[in-house]
Amino acid sequence: MALCPVCWWEDDGQEDDDAAEVRLTVNGSLSLNEARMHFTHCGAAHPRFLPYVRKPNVAEQ
């Protein structure tokens, strides 16, 4: 599992097929869909992660 420095989501193997599922793992009570929505609005998987994230590099965009 890898923690993304851009959005602060930890890859738990979730994919588009189950993105609405809340797994209650390393990402707490967030589903991948919720994390994506937060990222669109604030630039992090959840607003509480804002102090830890950075802007994406050119190769990550």
C-alpha positions as CSV (number, residue, x, y, z in Angstrom):
1,M,0.0,0.0,0.0
2,A,1.2,3.5,-0.9
3,L,0.2,6.8,0.5
4,C,-0.3,9.4,-2.2
5,P,1.5,12.6,-1.4
6,V,-0.8,14.5,-3.7
7,C,-4.2,13.6,-2.2
8,W,-3.2,11.6,0.9
9,W,-5.3,8.5,-0.1
10,E,-3.7,5.2,0.8
11,D,-4.0,2.7,-2.0
12,D,-6.0,-0.2,-0.6
13,G,-6.7,-1.9,-3.9
14,Q,-10.1,-0.3,-4.4
15,E,-11.1,0.2,-8.0
16,D,-13.8,1.9,-10.0
17,D,-16.1,-1.2,-9.7
18,D,-16.3,-0.8,-5.9
19,A,-15.5,2.9,-5.5
20,A,-18.7,3.5,-3.5
21,E,-17.8,0.9,-0.9
22,V,-16.5,2.1,2.5
23,R,-13.9,-0.5,3.6
24,L,-13.1,1.0,7.0
25,T,-9.4,0.3,6.4
26,V,-6.5,2.8,6.3
27,N,-8.7,5.4,4.7
28,G,-11.2,5.4,7.6
29,S,-14.8,5.9,6.7
30,L,-14.1,7.3,3.2
31,S,-15.0,5.6,0.0
32,L,-12.9,6.2,-3.1
33,N,-15.8,8.1,-4.6
34,E,-16.0,10.4,-1.5
35,A,-12.2,10.9,-1.6
36,R,-12.4,11.8,-5.3
37,M,-15.2,14.3,-4.6
38,H,-13.1,15.9,-1.8
39,F,-10.1,16.1,-4.1
40,T,-12.0,17.9,-6.8
41,H,-13.3,20.5,-4.2
42,C,-10.2,21.0,-2.0
43,G,-7.2,19.1,-3.4
44,A,-7.0,16.3,-0.8
45,A,-8.9,13.1,-0.2
46,H,-10.5,14.8,2.8
47,P,-10.1,18.4,4.0
48,R,-8.4,17.2,7.2
49,F,-5.5,16.0,5.0
50,L,-4.7,19.4,3.5
51,P,-1.7,20.1,5.7
52,Y,0.0,16.9,4.3
53,V,-0.6,17.2,0.6
54,R,1.3,18.8,-2.2
55,K,0.5,19.9,-5.7
56,P,0.9,17.2,-8.4
57,N,4.1,17.2,-10.5
58,V,3.8,17.6,-14.3
59,A,4.0,13.8,-14.7
60,E,1.2,13.2,-12.2
61,Q,-1.3,15.4,-13.9
